[in-house]
Amino acid sequence: MMGIIFRIVCDKHVAEDLLQEAIVKVWRNIAAVDRTKDSFFTWFQNITRNLALNYLRSKQHKTHKLQSGSEVQDFHQLSSQTLLVESIWS
């Protein structure tokens, strides 16, 4: 799940926070899983993906992006992180 979140947000610390939030959501809503409809893994995957996408849409993401410094530096860091994630998942 960390890989899914990291690929979307491209920030390790944010991804860790979102994964923790996803685990808490799963813990609180485990009874809501319709096992005839979805597998647990699919349900958990949807929660993590939606949290990451919601983060990108949020004001928090925009504030974090403005505070992160030079966009060129961020681009190079993002490129290297993306290559690392792709090499791990390949």
ChimeraX commands (.cxc) that place a marker at each C-alpha (Angstrom):
marker #1 position 0.00,0.00,0.00 radius 0.5
marker #1 position 2.91,2.32,0.67 radius 0.5
marker #1 position 3.95,2.00,-2.97 radius 0.5
marker #1 position 0.51,3.03,-4.21 radius 0.5
marker #1 position 0.42,6.10,-2.01 radius 0.5
marker #1 position 4.03,7.03,-2.72 radius 0.5
marker #1 position 3.50,6.85,-6.48 radius 0.5
marker #1 position 0.65,9.33,-6.15 radius 0.5
marker #1 position 2.07,11.84,-3.65 radius 0.5
marker #1 position 5.83,11.39,-4.33 radius 0.5
marker #1 position 6.76,12.26,-0.75 radius 0.5
marker #1 position 7.85,9.56,1.69 radius 0.5
marker #1 position 6.77,11.38,4.85 radius 0.5
marker #1 position 3.35,12.29,3.47 radius 0.5
marker #1 position 2.92,8.73,2.18 radius 0.5
marker #1 position 3.71,7.34,5.64 radius 0.5
marker #1 position 1.14,9.65,7.24 radius 0.5
marker #1 position -1.50,8.72,4.68 radius 0.5
marker #1 position -0.81,5.02,5.13 radius 0.5
marker #1 position -1.28,5.38,8.86 radius 0.5
marker #1 position -4.56,7.20,8.24 radius 0.5
marker #1 position -5.65,4.41,5.88 radius 0.5
marker #1 position -4.90,1.75,8.48 radius 0.5
marker #1 position -6.95,3.64,11.07 radius 0.5
marker #1 position -9.86,3.92,8.60 radius 0.5
marker #1 position -9.67,0.19,7.89 radius 0.5
marker #1 position -9.60,-0.60,11.62 radius 0.5
marker #1 position -12.64,1.58,12.31 radius 0.5
marker #1 position -14.67,0.34,9.34 radius 0.5
marker #1 position -13.71,-3.33,9.08 radius 0.5
marker #1 position -17.29,-4.39,9.76 radius 0.5
marker #1 position -18.44,-2.48,6.67 radius 0.5
marker #1 position -16.59,-4.74,4.23 radius 0.5
marker #1 position -18.99,-6.62,1.99 radius 0.5
marker #1 position -17.04,-9.81,1.48 radius 0.5
marker #1 position -19.41,-11.03,-1.19 radius 0.5
marker #1 position -18.70,-7.95,-3.27 radius 0.5
marker #1 position -15.04,-7.05,-2.70 radius 0.5
marker #1 position -11.96,-8.68,-1.29 radius 0.5
marker #1 position -10.32,-7.10,1.74 radius 0.5
marker #1 position -7.25,-6.22,-0.34 radius 0.5
marker #1 position -9.30,-4.39,-2.97 radius 0.5
marker #1 position -11.18,-2.48,-0.30 radius 0.5
marker #1 position -7.96,-1.49,1.49 radius 0.5
marker #1 position -6.35,-0.52,-1.82 radius 0.5
marker #1 position -9.29,1.74,-2.69 radius 0.5
marker #1 position -9.07,3.46,0.68 radius 0.5
marker #1 position -5.35,4.15,0.29 radius 0.5
marker #1 position -5.69,5.39,-3.28 radius 0.5
marker #1 position -8.61,7.68,-2.41 radius 0.5
marker #1 position -6.78,9.15,0.57 radius 0.5
marker #1 position -3.76,9.93,-1.61 radius 0.5
marker #1 position -5.89,11.52,-4.32 radius 0.5
marker #1 position -7.81,13.55,-1.74 radius 0.5
marker #1 position -4.50,14.75,-0.32 radius 0.5
marker #1 position -3.45,16.02,-3.77 radius 0.5
marker #1 position -6.71,17.94,-4.03 radius 0.5
marker #1 position -6.36,19.43,-0.56 radius 0.5
marker #1 position -5.08,22.79,0.56 radius 0.5
marker #1 position -2.54,20.95,2.71 radius 0.5
marker #1 position -0.83,19.61,-0.42 radius 0.5
marker #1 position -0.69,23.04,-2.01 radius 0.5
marker #1 position 0.79,24.57,1.15 radius 0.5
marker #1 position 3.36,21.78,1.42 radius 0.5
marker #1 position 4.32,22.25,-2.23 radius 0.5
marker #1 position 4.89,26.00,-1.77 radius 0.5
marker #1 position 7.11,25.43,1.26 radius 0.5
marker #1 position 9.25,22.78,-0.42 radius 0.5
marker #1 position 11.62,25.20,-2.18 radius 0.5
marker #1 position 12.74,25.31,-5.78 radius 0.5
marker #1 position 10.48,23.58,-8.28 radius 0.5
marker #1 position 13.51,22.46,-10.31 radius 0.5
marker #1 position 14.96,20.76,-7.26 radius 0.5
marker #1 position 11.57,19.19,-6.53 radius 0.5
marker #1 position 11.36,17.92,-10.11 radius 0.5
marker #1 position 14.76,16.21,-9.89 radius 0.5
marker #1 position 13.89,14.73,-6.53 radius 0.5
marker #1 position 10.54,13.53,-7.87 radius 0.5
marker #1 position 12.21,11.95,-10.90 radius 0.5
marker #1 position 14.71,10.05,-8.79 radius 0.5
marker #1 position 12.00,8.92,-6.36 radius 0.5
marker #1 position 9.81,7.73,-9.22 radius 0.5
marker #1 position 12.68,5.75,-10.75 radius 0.5
marker #1 position 13.43,4.19,-7.36 radius 0.5
marker #1 position 9.81,3.16,-6.83 radius 0.5
marker #1 position 9.55,1.76,-10.35 radius 0.5
marker #1 position 12.75,-0.27,-9.89 radius 0.5
marker #1 position 11.45,-1.68,-6.60 radius 0.5
marker #1 position 8.07,-2.67,-8.06 radius 0.5
marker #1 position 9.54,-4.15,-11.26 radius 0.5
marker link #1:1,2 radius 0.2
marker link #1:2,3 radius 0.2
marker link #1:3,4 radius 0.2
marker link #1:4,5 radius 0.2
marker link #1:5,6 radius 0.2
marker link #1:6,7 radius 0.2
marker link #1:7,8 radius 0.2
marker link #1:8,9 radius 0.2
marker link #1:9,10 radius 0.2
marker link #1:10,11 radius 0.2
marker link #1:11,12 radius 0.2
marker link #1:12,13 radius 0.2
marker link #1:13,14 radius 0.2
marker link #1:14,15 radius 0.2
marker link #1:15,16 radius 0.2
marker link #1:16,17 radius 0.2
marker link #1:17,18 radius 0.2
marker link #1:18,19 radius 0.2
marker link #1:19,20 radius 0.2
marker link #1:20,21 radius 0.2
marker link #1:21,22 radius 0.2
marker link #1:22,23 radius 0.2
marker link #1:23,24 radius 0.2
marker link #1:24,25 radius 0.2
marker link #1:25,26 radius 0.2
marker link #1:26,27 radius 0.2
marker link #1:27,28 radius 0.2
marker link #1:28,29 radius 0.2
marker link #1:29,30 radius 0.2
marker link #1:30,31 radius 0.2
marker link #1:31,32 radius 0.2
marker link #1:32,33 radius 0.2
marker link #1:33,34 radius 0.2
marker link #1:34,35 radius 0.2
marker link #1:35,36 radius 0.2
marker link #1:36,37 radius 0.2
marker link #1:37,38 radius 0.2
marker link #1:38,39 radius 0.2
marker link #1:39,40 radius 0.2
marker link #1:40,41 radius 0.2
marker link #1:41,42 radius 0.2
marker link #1:42,43 radius 0.2
marker link #1:43,44 radius 0.2
marker link #1:44,45 radius 0.2
marker link #1:45,46 radius 0.2
marker link #1:46,47 radius 0.2
marker link #1:47,48 radius 0.2
marker link #1:48,49 radius 0.2
marker link #1:49,50 radius 0.2
marker link #1:50,51 radius 0.2
marker link #1:51,52 radius 0.2
marker link #1:52,53 radius 0.2
marker link #1:53,54 radius 0.2
marker link #1:54,55 radius 0.2
marker link #1:55,56 radius 0.2
marker link #1:56,57 radius 0.2
marker link #1:57,58 radius 0.2
marker link #1:58,59 radius 0.2
marker link #1:59,60 radius 0.2
marker link #1:60,61 radius 0.2
marker link #1:61,62 radius 0.2
marker link #1:62,63 radius 0.2
marker link #1:63,64 radius 0.2
marker link #1:64,65 radius 0.2
marker link #1:65,66 radius 0.2
marker link #1:66,67 radius 0.2
marker link #1:67,68 radius 0.2
marker link #1:68,69 radius 0.2
marker link #1:69,70 radius 0.2
marker link #1:70,71 radius 0.2
marker link #1:71,72 radius 0.2
marker link #1:72,73 radius 0.2
marker link #1:73,74 radius 0.2
marker link #1:74,75 radius 0.2
marker link #1:75,76 radius 0.2
marker link #1:76,77 radius 0.2
marker link #1:77,78 radius 0.2
marker link #1:78,79 radius 0.2
marker link #1:79,80 radius 0.2
marker link #1:80,81 radius 0.2
marker link #1:81,82 radius 0.2
marker link #1:82,83 radius 0.2
marker link #1:83,84 radius 0.2
marker link #1:84,85 radius 0.2
marker link #1:85,86 radius 0.2
marker link #1:86,87 radius 0.2
marker link #1:87,88 radius 0.2
marker link #1:88,89 radius 0.2
marker link #1:89,90 radius 0.2
view
